[in-house]
């Protein structure tokens, strides 16, 4: 828990100077973001895309004494990409493996013109 608090404090220092752009339903003028802020039970040390209908990054500009974002009072805005760090992200990678049709698995697949006893599989081992 202490490590998490230290990491959030470091992120907050790094995010200092991050501000919003005028946002419909949010801030009307550029306003400095407040980090860290808690929203829907999750603490954010940077701009987030969580729950934004347009998928844009946003931040809180008003929190209560416990650091919770104050909802319903236009105290949020879309983050200005010129002044804010990248959003909190999760990276997922996928690896796809395909078979190379030129690799021989059995003698009969490499030498189709040669007759073999198919009751016994013969394998080539690639070194």
Secondary structure, DSSP 8 states (H G I E B T S, - for coil): -HHHHHHHHHHHHHTTT-BB---TTS-SS--B--SSEEETTEEESS-B-TT-TT---EEES-B-TTSBB-TTSS-EEEB-TTTS----------------TTS-SSHHHH-TTS---TTS-------
